[in-house]
Amino acid sequence: MSNVVVVGAQWGDEGKGKIVDWLSERADIVVRFQGGHNAGHTLVIGGKTYKLSLLPSGVVREGKLGIIGNGVVIDPWALSKEIETLKGQGVNITPDNLRIAENATLILPLHRELDLWREEAAGGGKIGTTGRGIGPAYEDKVGRRAIRVNDLANPDTLGPKIERILAHHNALRRGLGKPEFKAEDLKAALEDVRGGILPYVDVVWDLLDKARRAGKRILFEGAQGALLDIDHGTYPFVTSSNTVAAQAATGSGVGPRVIGNVLGIAKAYTTRVGSGPFPTELEDEIGQRIGERGREFGTVTGRQRRCGWFDAVLVRQTIKVCGINGIALTKLDVLDGFEEIKVCVGYELDGQRIDRLPAGQNAQARIKPMWETFEGWSQSTQGARSWAELPAQAVKYVRHIEELIECPVTLLSTSPERDDTILMRDPFED
């Protein structure tokens, strides 16, 4: 028996929600270990759609424990709203099925404001932030001035911590020509929200250690994708946290030996939201067709995603950086009906072939994709639940993808419905 980490192998939006939900039936505990409510998962269960941002996907399944780890930055107001929304859909959220790490960092109203103001001031240098305060909250965490979840339990000691964080933020606000944030307003806001958060607070590292010793299956759920990692992604057009598989350990308080299999999620094509390099982007009717068929709009922002052909170079790179030993390939059905399908198998940079994404922003902007063209298929793959139901050309496409990325496809998704999934190897099995 093995624990499993699920990470996006592209720029996010790969369909992790469905795969995590599908796997959660085999798990006892589902852990979110990084990011914030800038991430979005859409689950379709029994014809009912659930949109999650902070809550782990496992909370919609009875008998599963969802955990928000210390690596997550938590907007308590957004979390309370999300809990109430799910309760309105018939999902009962209680401390029996949700726990929050006491040492997780809080996103405050001043973080949201700073995020939006700085993006507005950036002009042509915008990085495409969602404006939800994620980056500024992580900055305060690293700057050792953050207010954390456990601080809500001790309102009498908040004064000096509020003064410390405002000394930094009010200087920034003055520099941007904005009004200062008042200490009493921040303290009142935190006191107002504490009652909705404190019942769920726990010592998560200890809880997970006991669960591991008891033989419980743990599923670690990543947000965004590996190409948005603050170190290994397309910097500076990245998120503010580490999104690679190794963060599952740091972001939840377990040792790296606790992590077993690493499952990467990749679409059968490529999408990206916001600014930044995208070597295989299609700014034509084919890209538009992929976007329309794949319903490519962000769960959180509603922004239209940029679309392009599958980039085997990028996925192979994230497989190596994350230690992925199995890929779940999603949205294969979106490619139904194309006469030909292209895959990027290498890049040309200044007249030379390279087989990796360069780290430099200027070099990333100059690379050109090198294509391999495949014959498409006219038959439908939608809803297929076995290899025998797939067109021969679709099978050939998947098998060649495996060769190019140097990793087996162990799960294949053919629609948003959780049961429309072909399993080759159970990630929970060693």
Backbone hydrogen bonds in HBPLUS format (Angstrom, degrees):
<---DONOR---> <-ACCEPTOR-->    atom                        ^
c    i                          cat <-CA-CA->   ^        H-A-AA   ^      H-
h    n   atom  resd res      DA  || num        DHA   H-A  angle D-A-AA Bond
n    s   type  num  typ     dist DA aas  dist angle  dist       angle   num
A0002-SER N   A0428-PHE O   2.86 MM 426  4.87 146.6  1.97 140.8 141.4     1
A0261-ASN N   A0003-ASN O   2.99 MM 258  6.42 138.5  2.17 168.0 164.5     2
A0004-VAL N   A0218-ILE O   3.09 MM 214  6.57 160.4  2.13 160.2 166.4     3
A0220-PHE N   A0004-VAL O   2.77 MM 216  6.14 168.4  1.79 161.6 165.3     4
A0005-VAL N   A0261-ASN O   2.93 MM 256  6.39 157.1  1.98 155.6 162.9     5
A0263-LEU N   A0005-VAL O   2.77 MM 258  6.07 161.3  1.80 169.5 175.6     6
A0006-VAL N   A0220-PHE O   2.82 MM 214  6.10 164.9  1.84 170.7 172.6     7
A0222-GLY N   A0006-VAL O   2.86 MM 216  5.76 149.9  1.95 158.2 168.3     8
A0007-VAL N   A0263-LEU O   3.03 MM 256  6.45 158.6  2.07 156.7 162.9     9
A0265-ILE N   A0007-VAL O   2.86 MM 258  6.22 148.9  1.95 153.8 162.3    10
A0226-ALA N   A0008-GLY O   2.82 MM 218  5.75 161.5  1.85 134.6 137.4    11
A0009-ALA N   A0265-ILE O   2.81 MM 256  5.41 169.3  1.82 151.2 147.9    12
A0227-LEU N   A0010-GLN O   3.07 MM 217  5.53 161.3  2.11 153.7 150.8    13
A0019-ILE N   A0015-GLY O   3.43 MM   4  6.72 169.8  2.44 150.1 152.8    14
A0020-VAL N   A0016-LYS O   2.73 MM   4  5.82 169.2  1.74 163.0 165.9    15
A0021-ASP N   A0017-GLY O   2.93 MM   4  6.02 159.0  1.98 144.8 151.4    16
A0022-TRP N   A0018-LYS O   2.82 MM   4  6.02 156.1  1.87 146.8 154.1    17
A0023-LEU N   A0019-ILE O   2.84 MM   4  6.09 153.3  1.91 148.0 155.2    18
A0024-SER N   A0020-VAL O   2.73 MM   4  5.81 139.4  1.89 144.6 156.7    19
A0026-ARG N   A0023-LEU O   2.81 MM   3  5.51 152.1  1.88 120.1 128.3    20
A0027-ALA N   A0024-SER O   3.06 MM   3  4.72 144.3  2.19  91.9 102.9    21
A0028-ASP N   A0217-ARG O   2.91 MM 189  5.21 164.4  1.93 133.9 139.0    22
A0065-LEU N   A0028-ASP O   3.15 MM  37  6.50 170.5  2.16 152.2 154.5    23
A0029-ILE N   A0217-ARG O   3.13 MM 188  6.47 153.5  2.20 161.6 166.3    24
A0219-LEU N   A0029-ILE O   2.79 MM 190  6.07 164.2  1.82 157.6 163.1    25
A0030-VAL N   A0065-LEU O   2.87 MM  35  6.30 160.6  1.91 161.1 166.4    26
A0067-ILE N   A0030-VAL O   2.82 MM  37  6.17 154.7  1.88 159.4 162.7    27
A0031-VAL N   A0219-LEU O   2.78 MM 188  6.17 159.4  1.82 158.0 164.4    28
A0221-GLU N   A0031-VAL O   2.60 MM 190  5.64 171.4  1.61 160.3 163.5    29
A0032-ARG N   A0067-ILE O   2.83 MM  35  6.20 165.9  1.85 167.7 169.5    30
A0069-GLY N   A0032-ARG O   2.79 MM  37  5.73 162.6  1.82 159.6 165.3    31
A0073-VAL N   A0035-GLY O   2.97 MM  38  6.20 155.9  2.03 146.5 154.4    32
A0039-ALA N   A0036-GLY O   3.35 MM   3  6.17 170.2  2.36 118.2 120.3    33
A0041-HIS N   A0052-LEU O   2.77 MM  11  5.12 162.4  1.80 150.8 155.8    34
A0052-LEU N   A0041-HIS O   2.82 MM  11  5.12 167.6  1.83 159.9 161.7    35
A0043-LEU N   A0050-TYR O   2.81 MM   7  5.07 168.3  1.82 155.2 159.1    36
A0050-TYR N   A0043-LEU O   2.78 MM   7  5.07 160.5  1.82 150.5 157.0    37
A0045-ILE N   A0048-LYS O   2.82 MM   3  5.19 160.7  1.86 156.0 153.5    38
A0048-LYS N   A0045-ILE O   2.94 MM   3  5.19 162.7  1.97 113.0 117.9    39
A0059-VAL N   A0056-PRO O   3.18 MM   3  6.09 171.5  2.19 127.9 129.8    40
A0060-VAL N   A0057-SER O   3.48 MM   3  6.46 170.8  2.49 125.2 126.2    41
A0061-ARG N   A0058-GLY O   3.00 MM   3  5.54 164.8  2.02 119.7 124.3    42
A0064-LYS N   A0061-ARG O   3.37 MM   3  5.96 153.0  2.44 138.3 135.8    43
A0066-GLY N   A0097-ASN O   2.84 MM  31  5.69 166.6  1.86 125.0 129.7    44
A0099-ARG N   A0066-GLY O   2.91 MM  33  6.42 147.3  2.02 154.4 165.0    45
A0068-ILE N   A0099-ARG O   2.91 MM  31  6.37 158.1  1.96 155.9 162.9    46
A0101-ALA N   A0068-ILE O   2.91 MM  33  6.15 160.1  1.95 176.1 174.7    47
A0072-VAL N   A0069-GLY O   3.20 MM   3  5.79 166.8  2.22 116.4 120.4    48
A0071-GLY N   A0251-GLY O   2.94 MM 180  3.78 157.3  1.99 123.8 116.4    49
A0074-ILE N   A0105-THR O   2.82 MM  31  6.22 163.3  1.85 162.7 163.0    50
A0107-ILE N   A0074-ILE O   2.73 MM  33  5.45 161.1  1.76 124.6 126.0    51
A0079-LEU N   A0075-ASP O   2.89 MM   4  6.10 158.7  1.93 157.5 164.5    52
A0080-SER N   A0076-PRO O   2.99 MM   4  6.04 159.7  2.03 137.4 142.8    53
A0081-LYS N   A0077-TRP O   3.10 MM   4  6.27 156.5  2.15 142.7 149.0    54
A0082-GLU N   A0078-ALA O   2.93 MM   4  6.14 154.5  1.99 146.1 153.2    55
A0083-ILE N   A0079-LEU O   2.92 MM   4  6.17 158.7  1.96 154.1 159.5    56
A0084-GLU N   A0080-SER O   3.05 MM   4  6.28 160.0  2.09 145.6 150.8    57
A0085-THR N   A0081-LYS O   2.91 MM   4  6.15 151.9  1.99 146.4 154.5    58
A0086-LEU N   A0082-GLU O   3.03 MM   4  6.28 162.6  2.06 150.4 154.0    59
A0087-LYS N   A0083-ILE O   2.95 MM   4  6.20 154.2  2.02 147.1 155.0    60
A0088-GLY N   A0084-GLU O   2.98 MM   4  6.21 146.6  2.09 141.8 150.5    61
A0089-GLN N   A0086-LEU O   2.92 MM   3  4.94 139.8  2.09  97.2 109.7    62
A0091-VAL N   A0086-LEU O   2.96 MM   5  5.33 162.8  1.99 147.5 141.9    63
A0090-GLY N   A0087-LYS O   3.02 MM   3  5.09 159.1  2.06 106.7 110.4    64
A0097-ASN N   A0094-THR O   3.01 MM   3  5.70 154.7  2.07 119.0 125.1    65
A0098-LEU N   A0094-THR O   3.03 MM   4  6.12 119.9  2.41 146.9 162.8    66
A0100-ILE N   A0200-TYR O   2.78 MM 100  5.59 150.2  1.87 136.4 137.3    67
A0202-ASP N   A0100-ILE O   2.88 MM 102  5.87 151.3  1.96 161.4 158.0    68
A0104-ALA N   A0101-ALA O   3.27 MM   3  5.53 158.0  2.32 116.8 114.8    69
A0102-GLU N   A0202-ASP O   3.07 MM 100  5.70 140.4  2.23 166.6 162.9    70
A0150-ASN N   A0102-GLU O   2.86 MM  48  4.82 137.4  2.04 160.2 146.9    71
A0149-VAL N   A0104-ALA O   2.87 MM  45  5.66 157.0  1.92 164.3 171.1    72
A0106-LEU N   A0147-ILE O   2.96 MM  41  5.90 162.5  1.99 159.4 159.7    73
A0111-HIS N   A0108-LEU O   2.91 MM   3  5.28 137.1  2.09 109.3 121.4    74
A0112-ARG N   A0108-LEU O   3.37 MM   4  6.86 153.8  2.44 152.9 159.3    75
A0113-GLU N   A0109-PRO O   3.12 MM   4  6.42 163.5  2.15 152.0 156.1    76
A0114-LEU N   A0110-LEU O   3.07 MM   4  6.11 164.4  2.10 140.4 144.8    77
A0115-ASP N   A0111-HIS O   2.97 MM   4  6.09 160.9  2.01 149.9 155.2    78
A0116-LEU N   A0112-ARG O   3.18 MM   4  6.42 162.5  2.21 150.7 153.7    79
A0117-TRP N   A0113-GLU O   2.94 MM   4  6.14 168.1  1.95 158.0 161.7    80
A0118-ARG N   A0114-LEU O   2.95 MM   4  5.99 167.7  1.96 153.2 156.4    81
A0119-GLU N   A0115-ASP O   3.20 MM   4  6.28 153.8  2.27 140.0 147.2    82
A0120-GLU N   A0116-LEU O   2.97 MM   4  6.16 156.4  2.02 148.6 155.3    83
A0121-ALA N   A0117-TRP O   2.97 MM   4  6.20 151.4  2.06 145.1 153.0    84
A0122-ALA N   A0118-ARG O   3.05 MM   4  6.14 122.5  2.40 136.0 149.5    85
A0122-ALA N   A0119-GLU O   3.24 MM   3  5.12 142.1  2.39  93.5 104.2    86
A0125-GLY N   A0122-ALA O   2.95 MM   3  5.07 162.2  1.98 129.2 127.8    87
A0137-ALA N   A0133-GLY O   3.14 MM   4  6.13 150.7  2.23 143.6 151.5    88
A0138-TYR N   A0134-ILE O   3.04 MM   4  6.38 158.7  2.08 155.9 161.7    89
A0139-GLU N   A0135-GLY O   2.91 MM   4  6.19 152.7  1.99 154.1 163.0    90
A0140-ASP N   A0136-PRO O   3.04 MM   4  6.29 154.7  2.10 143.7 149.0    91
A0141-LYS N   A0137-ALA O   2.99 MM   4  6.27 146.3  2.10 142.3 152.3    92
A0142-VAL N   A0138-TYR O   3.01 MM   4  6.28 165.0  2.03 154.1 155.8    93
A0143-GLY N   A0139-GLU O   2.82 MM   4  5.97 144.3  1.94 141.7 153.4    94
A0145-ARG N   A0140-ASP O   3.03 MM   5  5.32 171.0  2.04 155.1 156.1    95
A0144-ARG N   A0141-LYS O   3.19 MM   3  5.23 159.4  2.23 102.2 107.6    96
A0151-ASP N   A0148-ARG O   2.95 MM   3  5.41 144.5  2.08 111.0 121.7    97
A0152-LEU N   A0149-VAL O   3.02 MM   3  5.71 154.3  2.09 118.1 124.9    98
A0153-ALA N   A0150-ASN O   3.20 MM   3  5.58 148.3  2.31 105.4 113.7    99
A0154-ASN N   A0151-ASP O   3.06 MM   3  5.30 158.1  2.11 107.0 114.0   100
A0157-THR N   A0154-ASN O   3.05 MM   3  5.73 156.0  2.11 120.1 126.8   101
A0158-LEU N   A0155-PRO O   3.26 MM   3  5.20 165.7  2.29 104.2 107.7   102
A0161-LYS N   A0158-LEU O   3.06 MM   3  5.28 115.4  2.50 104.9 121.2   103
A0162-ILE N   A0158-LEU O   2.83 MM   4  5.99 156.7  1.89 165.6 173.5   104
A0163-GLU N   A0159-GLY O   2.98 MM   4  6.27 157.5  2.03 154.2 161.0   105
A0164-ARG N   A0160-PRO O   2.99 MM   4  6.19 153.0  2.07 141.5 148.4   106
A0165-ILE N   A0161-LYS O   3.10 MM   4  6.33 165.9  2.12 149.3 151.9   107
A0166-LEU N   A0162-ILE O   2.95 MM   4  6.03 156.2  2.01 148.5 155.6   108
A0167-ALA N   A0163-GLU O   2.96 MM   4  6.03 140.6  2.11 141.8 151.3   109
A0169-HIS N   A0165-ILE O   3.03 MM   4  6.32 172.4  2.04 149.5 151.8   110
A0170-ASN N   A0166-LEU O   2.80 MM   4  5.42 162.2  1.84 139.3 145.3   111
A0172-LEU N   A0168-HIS O   3.30 MM   4  6.66 153.7  2.37 144.0 151.0   112
A0173-ARG N   A0169-HIS O   2.83 MM   4  6.09 158.4  1.87 151.5 158.1   113
A0174-ARG N   A0170-ASN O   2.93 MM   4  6.02 153.7  2.00 140.4 146.7   114
A0175-GLY N   A0171-ALA O   3.09 MM   4  6.28 154.6  2.15 140.6 147.5   115
A0176-LEU N   A0172-LEU O   3.02 MM   4  6.32 135.1  2.22 143.0 155.1   116
A0176-LEU N   A0173-ARG O   3.21 MM   3  5.08 129.5  2.48  90.9 103.9   117
A0178-LYS N   A0173-ARG O   2.71 MM   5  4.92 166.5  1.73 158.0 153.1   118
A0177-GLY N   A0174-ARG O   3.01 MM   3  4.97 156.6  2.06 102.1 109.0   119
A0185-ASP N   A0182-LYS O   3.12 MM   3  5.34 125.7  2.43 100.3 113.9   120
A0186-LEU N   A0182-LYS O   3.19 MM   4  6.57 157.3  2.25 154.1 159.7   121
A0187-LYS N   A0183-ALA O   2.98 MM   4  6.21 164.3  2.00 155.0 159.4   122
A0188-ALA N   A0184-GLU O   2.99 MM   4  6.05 156.6  2.04 138.6 145.2   123
A0189-ALA N   A0185-ASP O   3.01 MM   4  6.18 153.0  2.09 142.3 149.6   124
A0190-LEU N   A0186-LEU O   3.03 MM   4  6.27 158.1  2.08 149.4 154.7   125
A0191-GLU N   A0187-LYS O   2.96 MM   4  6.17 158.4  2.01 149.8 155.9   126
A0192-ASP N   A0188-ALA O   2.99 MM   4  6.09 142.5  2.13 140.0 150.0   127
A0193-VAL N   A0189-ALA O   3.24 MM   4  6.47 140.9  2.40 140.9 149.6   128
A0194-ARG N   A0190-LEU O   3.11 MM   4  6.04 135.4  2.32 146.3 156.5   129
A0196-GLY N   A0193-VAL O   3.13 MM   3  5.79 145.2  2.26 118.0 126.5   130
A0197-ILE N   A0194-ARG O   3.11 MM   3  5.33 152.4  2.19 107.6 115.9   131
A0198-LEU N   A0194-ARG O   2.98 MM   4  5.93 178.6  1.98 170.4 170.0   132
A0200-TYR N   A0197-ILE O   3.05 MM   3  5.92 158.5  2.10 129.8 135.4   133
A0201-VAL N   A0198-LEU O   3.12 MM   3  5.27 161.8  2.16 112.9 118.5   134
A0207-LEU N   A0203-VAL O   3.03 MM   4  6.27 159.2  2.07 151.8 158.5   135
A0208-LEU N   A0204-VAL O   2.88 MM   4  6.04 164.0  1.90 158.5 161.1   136
A0209-ASP N   A0205-TRP O   3.08 MM   4  6.21 147.6  2.18 135.9 144.8   137
A0210-LYS N   A0206-ASP O   3.02 MM   4  6.26 161.9  2.05 152.3 156.1   138
A0211-ALA N   A0207-LEU O   3.00 MM   4  6.22 152.3  2.08 142.5 150.9   139
A0212-ARG N   A0208-LEU O   2.87 MM   4  6.03 157.0  1.92 146.0 151.9   140
A0213-ARG N   A0209-ASP O   3.03 MM   4  6.26 161.3  2.07 147.6 152.2   141
A0214-ALA N   A0210-LYS O   3.00 MM   4  6.17 136.5  2.19 138.5 150.2   142
A0214-ALA N   A0211-ALA O   3.17 MM   3  5.03 125.9  2.47  90.3 104.6   143
A0216-LYS N   A0211-ALA O   2.93 MM   5  5.29 163.5  1.96 158.9 153.4   144
A0215-GLY N   A0212-ARG O   3.00 MM   3  5.19 160.0  2.05 107.7 113.0   145
A0228-LEU N   A0225-GLY O   2.91 MM   3  5.52 161.9  1.95 120.2 125.3   146
A0229-ASP N   A0226-ALA O   3.15 MM   3  5.25 161.6  2.18 109.9 111.4   147
A0234-THR N   A0227-LEU O   3.04 MM   7  6.09 148.1  2.14 158.3 148.5   148
A0239-THR N   A0228-LEU O   2.92 MM  11  5.41 164.2  1.95 135.9 139.9   149
A0233-GLY N   A0229-ASP O   2.86 MM   4  4.49 138.3  2.03 130.5 129.9   150
A0230-ILE N   A0241-SER O   3.18 MM  11  5.55 153.5  2.26 127.7 133.9   151
A0235-TYR N   A0233-GLY O   2.87 MM   2  5.53 137.9  2.04 103.7  90.9   152
A0237-PHE N   A0234-THR O   2.83 MM   3  5.58 127.2  2.11 139.3 137.1   153
A0247-GLN N   A0244-VAL O   3.13 MM   3  5.90 152.8  2.20 120.5 127.0   154
A0248-ALA N   A0245-ALA O   2.98 MM   3  5.68 161.2  2.01 120.8 126.4   155
A0249-ALA N   A0246-ALA O   3.23 MM   3  5.95 146.3  2.35 116.2 121.9   156
A0251-GLY N   A0247-GLN O   2.68 MM   4  5.48 162.8  1.71 152.8 158.9   157
A0252-SER N   A0249-ALA O   3.37 MM   3  5.61 165.4  2.39 106.7 110.8   158
A0253-GLY N   A0249-ALA O   2.95 MM   4  5.82 133.5  2.18 150.5 160.7   159
A0254-VAL N   A0249-ALA O   3.15 MM   5  4.86 154.1  2.22 135.9 139.2   160
A0258-VAL N   A0255-GLY O   2.97 MM   3  5.64 161.1  2.00 121.7 127.7   161
A0259-ILE N   A0256-PRO O   3.25 MM   3  5.60 144.5  2.39 104.3 112.9   162
A0325-ASN N   A0262-VAL O   3.00 MM  63  5.76 157.5  2.05 147.9 153.0   163
A0264-GLY N   A0326-GLY O   2.91 MM  62  6.28 162.0  1.94 163.5 165.1   164
A0328-ALA N   A0264-GLY O   2.74 MM  64  6.13 161.8  1.77 163.7 169.7   165
A0266-ALA N   A0328-ALA O   3.02 MM  62  6.26 166.4  2.04 155.0 156.8   166
A0330-THR N   A0266-ALA O   2.88 MM  64  6.16 157.5  1.93 142.6 150.0   167
A0268-ALA N   A0330-THR O   2.93 MM  62  5.95 135.5  2.13 167.3 165.1   168
A0270-THR N   A0308-GLY O   2.94 MM  38  5.13 167.9  1.95 144.9 141.2   169
A0308-GLY N   A0270-THR O   2.85 MM  38  5.13 141.5  2.00 157.2 155.1   170
A0272-ARG N   A0306-ARG O   2.94 MM  34  5.11 143.1  2.08 136.6 143.5   171
A0306-ARG N   A0272-ARG O   2.71 MM  34  5.11 162.0  1.74 164.9 158.8   172
A0281-GLU N   A0278-PHE O   3.16 MM   3  5.52 167.1  2.18 123.5 123.7   173
A0282-LEU N   A0307-CYS O   2.85 MM  25  6.04 170.9  1.86 153.2 150.1   174
A0288-GLN N   A0284-ASP O   3.05 MM   4  6.35 154.9  2.12 148.3 156.1   175
A0289-ARG N   A0285-GLU O   2.85 MM   4  5.95 149.3  1.94 137.5 146.0   176
A0290-ILE N   A0286-ILE O   2.93 MM   4  6.24 157.9  1.98 152.1 157.2   177
A0291-GLY N   A0287-GLY O   3.02 MM   4  6.22 161.5  2.06 144.9 150.0   178
A0292-GLU N   A0288-GLN O   2.92 MM   4  6.14 157.2  1.98 150.7 156.3   179
A0293-ARG N   A0289-ARG O   2.95 MM   4  6.08 167.9  1.96 151.4 155.1   180
A0294-GLY N   A0290-ILE O   2.82 MM   4  5.86 153.2  1.90 148.6 156.6   181
A0296-GLU N   A0291-GLY O   3.00 MM   5  4.99 166.8  2.02 145.8 149.9   182
A0295-ARG N   A0292-GLU O   3.31 MM   3  5.08 155.2  2.38  95.0 102.2   183
A0297-PHE N   A0295-ARG O   2.96 MM   2  5.96 124.4  2.28 112.4  96.6   184
A0305-ARG N   A0296-GLU O   3.00 MM   9  5.38 172.0  2.00 136.0 136.8   185
A0298-GLY N   A0303-ARG O   2.85 MM   5  5.21 160.9  1.88 142.4 147.5   186
A0302-GLY N   A0298-GLY O   2.89 MM   4  4.47 136.2  2.08 110.7 122.9   187
A0344-CYS N   A0310-PHE O   2.93 MM  34  6.33 168.7  1.94 162.6 165.1   188
A0315-VAL N   A0311-ASP O   3.25 MM   4  6.53 169.4  2.27 152.0 155.0   189
A0312-ALA N   A0344-CYS O   3.04 MM  32  5.75 140.7  2.20 144.7 151.9   190
A0316-ARG N   A0312-ALA O   2.96 MM   4  5.91 157.4  2.02 139.5 146.2   191
A0317-GLN N   A0313-VAL O   3.05 MM   4  6.24 150.2  2.14 142.4 150.6   192
A0318-THR N   A0314-LEU O   2.96 MM   4  6.29 160.0  2.00 154.3 158.8   193
A0319-ILE N   A0315-VAL O   2.94 MM   4  6.10 149.2  2.04 146.4 155.2   194
A0320-LYS N   A0316-ARG O   3.23 MM   4  6.49 149.5  2.32 141.1 147.6   195
A0321-VAL N   A0317-GLN O   3.00 MM   4  6.28 162.5  2.03 151.8 156.9   196
A0322-CYS N   A0318-THR O   2.89 MM   4  5.81 155.2  1.95 144.8 150.8   197
A0323-GLY N   A0319-ILE O   2.98 MM   4  5.68 121.9  2.33 130.8 143.2   198
A0324-ILE N   A0319-ILE O   2.98 MM   5  4.78 143.6  2.11 135.7 143.4   199
A0327-ILE N   A0408-PRO O   2.94 MM  81  6.22 155.1  2.01 153.2 159.3   200
A0410-THR N   A0327-ILE O   2.84 MM  83  5.67 137.4  2.02 135.9 149.7   201
A0411-LEU N   A0327-ILE O   3.36 MM  84  6.56 156.8  2.41 142.2 138.5   202
A0329-LEU N   A0411-LEU O   2.89 MM  82  6.25 150.7  1.98 157.7 149.5   203
A0413-SER N   A0329-LEU O   2.82 MM  84  6.16 167.1  1.83 157.1 159.6   204
A0334-VAL N   A0331-LYS O   3.15 MM   3  5.56 152.6  2.22 108.9 116.2   205
A0335-LEU N   A0332-LEU O   3.12 MM   3  5.84 155.5  2.18 119.0 124.9   206
A0336-ASP N   A0333-ASP O   3.12 MM   3  5.34 164.8  2.14 109.0 113.4   207
A0338-PHE N   A0335-LEU O   3.43 MM   3  6.09 163.7  2.46 138.9 137.0   208
A0337-GLY N   A0377-TRP O   2.87 MM  40  5.74 152.3  1.94 164.4 166.9   209
A0376-GLY N   A0339-GLU O   2.84 MM  37  4.71 164.3  1.87 126.6 121.2   210
A0341-ILE N   A0374-PHE O   2.86 MM  33  5.05 159.3  1.91 140.7 147.5   211
A0374-PHE N   A0341-ILE O   2.66 MM  33  5.05 165.5  1.68 158.9 164.1   212
A0343-VAL N   A0372-GLU O   2.91 MM  29  5.31 149.6  2.00 150.3 160.1   213
A0372-GLU N   A0343-VAL O   2.87 MM  29  5.31 140.4  2.03 147.1 159.9   214
A0345-VAL N   A0370-MET O   2.84 MM  25  5.80 162.1  1.87 166.0 171.8   215
A0370-MET N   A0346-GLY O   2.75 MM  24  5.04 143.5  1.88 157.0 147.6   216
A0347-TYR N   A0354-ILE O   3.01 MM   7  5.33 165.8  2.03 166.6 166.7   217
A0354-ILE N   A0347-TYR O   2.87 MM   7  5.33 157.5  1.92 143.1 149.0   218
A0348-GLU N   A0368-LYS O   2.78 MM  20  5.09 151.1  1.87 145.0 154.9   219
A0368-LYS N   A0348-GLU O   2.97 MM  20  5.09 148.9  2.07 137.2 147.2   220
A0349-LEU N   A0352-GLN O   2.72 MM   3  5.22 167.4  1.74 156.6 158.0   221
A0352-GLN N   A0349-LEU O   3.05 MM   3  5.22 164.6  2.08 111.3 116.1   222
A0364-GLN N   A0360-GLY O   2.94 MM   4  6.14 156.4  1.99 151.3 158.4   223
A0365-ALA N   A0361-GLN O   3.14 MM   4  6.36 144.0  2.28 140.7 149.5   224
A0366-ARG N   A0363-ALA O   3.04 MM   3  5.15 141.3  2.20 100.4 111.7   225
A0384-ALA N   A0381-THR O   3.09 MM   3  5.60 163.2  2.12 137.9 136.8   226
A0383-GLY N   A0414-THR O   3.24 MM  31  5.30 156.0  2.30 110.3 117.3   227
A0389-GLU N   A0386-SER O   3.09 MM   3  5.53 150.0  2.18 109.7 117.9   228
A0390-LEU N   A0387-TRP O   3.03 MM   3  5.39 163.2  2.06 113.8 119.2   229
A0394-ALA N   A0391-PRO O   3.04 MM   3  5.26 124.4  2.36 102.0 116.3   230
A0395-VAL N   A0391-PRO O   3.12 MM   4  6.51 154.7  2.19 154.3 161.4   231
A0396-LYS N   A0392-ALA O   3.00 MM   4  6.31 156.5  2.05 146.6 153.1   232
A0397-TYR N   A0393-GLN O   2.94 MM   4  6.14 152.0  2.01 141.3 148.8   233
A0398-VAL N   A0394-ALA O   3.05 MM   4  6.35 164.4  2.08 150.6 153.3   234
A0399-ARG N   A0395-VAL O   2.93 MM   4  6.13 166.0  1.94 154.7 158.9   235
A0400-HIS N   A0396-LYS O   2.93 MM   4  6.09 153.1  2.00 146.8 153.7   236
A0401-ILE N   A0397-TYR O   2.96 MM   4  6.18 150.1  2.05 146.6 155.4   237
A0402-GLU N   A0398-VAL O   3.07 MM   4  6.41 153.5  2.15 148.6 154.8   238
A0403-GLU N   A0399-ARG O   3.30 MM   4  6.67 150.8  2.39 139.4 145.9   239
A0404-LEU N   A0400-HIS O   3.00 MM   4  6.29 159.9  2.04 152.6 157.7   240
A0405-ILE N   A0401-ILE O   2.95 MM   4  6.14 157.7  2.00 158.8 163.7   241
A0406-GLU N   A0402-GLU O   2.94 MM   4  5.76 120.1  2.31 137.2 150.7   242
A0407-CYS N   A0402-GLU O   3.30 MM   5  5.42 150.4  2.40 141.1 147.8   243
A0424-MET N   A0410-THR O   2.81 MM  14  4.77 170.9  1.82 143.9 142.9   244
A0425-ARG N   A0410-THR O   3.37 MM  15  5.24 154.3  2.45 134.3 131.7   245
A0412-LEU N   A0422-ILE O   2.89 MM  10  4.96 145.4  2.01 140.3 149.5   246
A0422-ILE N   A0412-LEU O   2.75 MM  10  4.96 165.5  1.77 149.4 154.4   247
A0414-THR N   A0420-ASP O   3.11 MM   6  5.68 173.5  2.11 153.6 154.9   248
A0420-ASP N   A0417-GLU O   3.08 MM   3  5.58 154.6  2.15 114.5 122.3   249
A0429-GLU N   A0426-ASP O   3.01 MM   3  5.59 165.6  2.03 120.6 125.2   250
